[in-house]
Amino acid sequence: MTNKTMLKILDLMVTEEKSEYIRKGADYAVESDCLNNFKQTGQELGITPLQVWFIFFKKHVDAIASYCGGKKLQTEDIRSRIKDGRVYLALLRGIVEEETSEERDSLDPDVLTRRWEKQLEEEVGIDD
C-alpha cells in the first residue's frame, strides 16, 4: 500500500469516526457533557470514569484480538470494531484532558487546539 492510499484511508476513518461519535453519542452523552456516561456509570459502580472507559473499550480490543487470531466476527465487521476503538481512544483523550486541565473551565476548543499545535511544533519541529 502506498502512503497516498494510507492517507486517504486515514481521512475516511476520521470522517466515519466523527459520524459514529455523533450517532452513538446521542444515546450515551448529555449535551453539556459527552463523558457523562463514564462518570455516571463510575458513580453507580464506585469506580473512576477512566476504569469505566477501559471496561467499555476492552470489548472492542477483544473483538479485534479475536479477528487477529483468525476468528470470524459475528456481529460487526472488523472495520466497525476499529472505528469504535478509535472513537473510544478519542473519548479517553477527552477524559485525560478533563482530568489534567489546570482550569477545568478552560477546555475551550480553540484554546486546546492552540496548545496542541504548540506542543506538536515543539515535539516534532513542525510549523506552518
C-alpha positions in Angstrom: 0.0 0.0 0.0 1.3 3.4 -0.9 1.5 6.3 1.6 -1.0 8.2 -0.6 -3.5 5.4 -0.2 -3.0 5.2 3.5 -3.6 8.9 3.9 -6.9 8.5 2.0 -7.8 5.7 4.4 -7.0 7.9 7.4 -9.1 10.7 6.0 -12.0 8.3 5.5 -11.6 6.9 9.0 -11.8 10.4 10.6 -15.0 11.1 8.7 -16.5 7.8 9.7 -15.5 8.2 13.3 -17.0 11.7 13.6 -20.2 10.4 12.2 -20.2 7.4 14.6 -19.4 9.6 17.5 -22.4 11.8 16.7 -24.7 8.9 16.0 -23.9 6.8 19.1 -23.0 9.6 21.4 -26.6 10.8 21.3 -27.6 7.7 23.2 -25.0 8.0 25.9 -24.0 11.6 26.5 -25.8 14.6 27.6 -25.4 17.8 25.6 -23.4 19.5 28.3 -21.0 16.6 28.9 -20.0 14.0 26.3 -18.3 12.0 29.1 -21.4 11.8 31.3 -21.9 8.0 30.7 -18.5 7.2 32.0 -18.9 9.5 35.1 -22.4 8.3 35.9 -21.6 4.6 35.5 -18.5 5.1 37.6 -20.5 6.7 40.4 -23.0 3.8 40.3 -20.3 1.2 40.5 -17.9 3.0 42.8 -15.1 3.2 40.2 -13.5 6.0 38.2 -14.6 7.2 34.8 -11.3 6.0 33.5 -11.9 2.5 34.7 -15.4 2.5 33.1 -13.8 3.7 29.9 -11.4 0.7 29.9 -14.2 -1.8 30.5 -16.2 -0.4 27.6 -13.1 -0.1 25.4 -11.8 -3.6 26.1 -14.7 -5.3 24.4 -13.6 -3.7 21.1 -10.0 -4.7 21.8 -11.1 -8.3 22.5 -13.0 -8.4 19.2 -10.0 -7.1 17.3 -7.8 -9.7 19.0 -10.2 -12.4 18.0 -10.1 -11.2 14.4 -6.3 -11.2 14.5 -6.4 -14.7 15.9 -8.3 -15.8 12.8 -11.8 -15.8 14.2 -14.6 -14.5 12.0 -16.5 -11.8 13.8 -20.2 -12.5 14.0 -21.9 -9.2 15.0 -19.8 -6.4 13.4 -17.3 -6.1 10.6 -13.7 -5.6 11.7 -13.7 -2.1 10.2 -16.6 -1.2 12.5 -14.6 -2.5 15.5 -11.6 -0.5 14.5 -13.8 2.6 14.2 -15.4 2.0 17.6 -11.9 1.5 19.1 -10.6 4.8 17.7 -13.7 6.7 18.9 -13.1 5.2 22.4 -9.5 6.3 22.2 -10.7 9.8 21.4 -13.0 9.7 24.4 -10.0 8.6 26.5 -8.2 11.7 25.3 -11.2 13.7 26.5 -11.1 12.1 29.9 -7.4 12.7 30.2 -7.7 16.3 29.0 -10.5 16.9 31.5 -8.6 15.3 34.4 -5.3 17.1 33.7 -6.7 20.5 32.8 -5.4 23.1 35.3 -8.6 25.1 34.8 -11.5 22.8 34.1 -13.4 25.7 32.6 -10.6 26.3 30.1 -11.5 23.4 27.9 -12.3 25.8 25.1 -11.7 24.0 21.8 -9.7 27.0 20.3 -7.5 27.2 23.4 -6.9 23.4 23.3 -6.1 23.5 19.6 -3.6 26.2 20.0 -2.0 24.3 22.9 -1.8 21.1 20.9 -0.4 22.8 17.9 2.3 24.4 20.0 3.1 21.1 21.6 3.3 19.4 18.2 5.6 22.1 17.0 7.9 21.6 20.0 7.9 17.8 19.8 8.1 17.3 16.1 9.6 20.6 14.9 6.5 21.2 12.6 5.3 24.7 12.0 3.1 26.4 9.4 
